[in-house]
């Protein structure tokens, strides 16, 4: 059996009843978080452009653009929802794949709503989408050869020369086919079709160029849409290359990976459950800054510091932050705001609301924030790789604040949002608060409360369209 057929066989056979209770619950948590991010993303230019195009593409009114009264085809809804979930860079991450959620679950949500799928079917698809994507990422990055020496990859300090999120197309199509109810052969073809249409690996180009484009490291919406179309094509009898993941010239080669070890893909598949390692974002910005933001906010709260109390801030963190994108000082668009370390530290100093308020135009041109940015120096932490090589979950940072009276410093090894030594993951109540914060102003308070209540019981719902429709009111 080839690799794709083994994946499709796994996807076809697994049932909701096979999921452990903690996996079911985490799938609910990530659904709550993602939908909140989608609604908040409607504020952004990226979100507005995507919704506008999705509406122009139209199609049968079968699936919702989340947080709006608009319905379009399942494929076009997947596109818009993928873009809005990722718009603020507020969506959950899971290493080594990092970004999975906006690339994958919109295909299941769009098709699930159009086909009147049950809550159990959607939760299963969410768990499976994260399972396949993160296993693929591990299998595609087991080691690289640099200067004739084999190095183990532990994202982000060592990466293949070419990287991106193309592997998400495979899991997007896989869970879309699962929602449709494809037989194993058709499910395998859906995966194969999506694999041939996966995007080019553009992350490294974007990262190195420092271009603050709305597309960022790639389009989540296009990959989610690809999954829907691939599954629908397979359902109609369209076929793909089932050897996609095998051989010398397979997916691993043309996606830029330096090696491919399918054994890693199947090691613990459907047993140790990747979704349980997800990290939720506390701040609407790039994840490499979060550990430093935790340290900084802890210092200013403990010492009751106002921006006027602070003379200088020095931040040592992931060496990636030395690239131009993270060093931006002129914040004239939302992507620069998400990736500029100095900007995000400055916004945190003014204790702004942890939602679109961080990124909106009025905040970006606020003279007080612009002036405070001049007090901030961002440096590479020399020993960063040493710590992360020992434990890939470590996100080492040091923050030093010089005030008018003294100098205070804090070291932080783990960003908030994921269970780690000395730190719990965010509670359900915290994620509810984040959801409320992201949706207030778009959705009425009564509907927000009703949505949260129903989401925690979604496995009892026969039709997820009823839940999604709660957020489709003006």
Secondary structure, 3 states (H helix, E strand, C coil): CCHHHHHHHHHHHCCHHHCCHHHHHHHHHHHHHHHHHHHHHCCCHHHHHHHHHHHHHCCCCCEECCCCCCEECHHHHHHHHHHHHHCCCCCCEECCCECCHHHHHHHHHHHHHHCCCCHHHHHHHHHHHHHHHHHHHHHHCCEEEECCEEEECCCCCCCCCCCCCCCHHHHHHHHHHHHHCCCHHHHHHHHHHHHHCCCCCCHHHHHHHCCCCCCCCCCHHHHHHHHHHHHHHHHHCCCCCCCCCCCCCCHHHHCCCCCCCHHHHHCCCCCCCHHHHCECCCCCCCHHHHHHHHHHHHHHHHCCCCHHHEEEEEEEECHHHHCHHHHCCCCCCHHHHHHCHHHHHHHHHCCCCCCHHHCCHHHHCCHHHHHHHCCEEEEECCCHHHHHHHCCCCCCEEEEEEECCCEEEEEECCCCCCCECCECCCCHHHHHHHHHHHHECCECHHHHHHHHHHHCCHHHCCCCHHHHHHHCCC
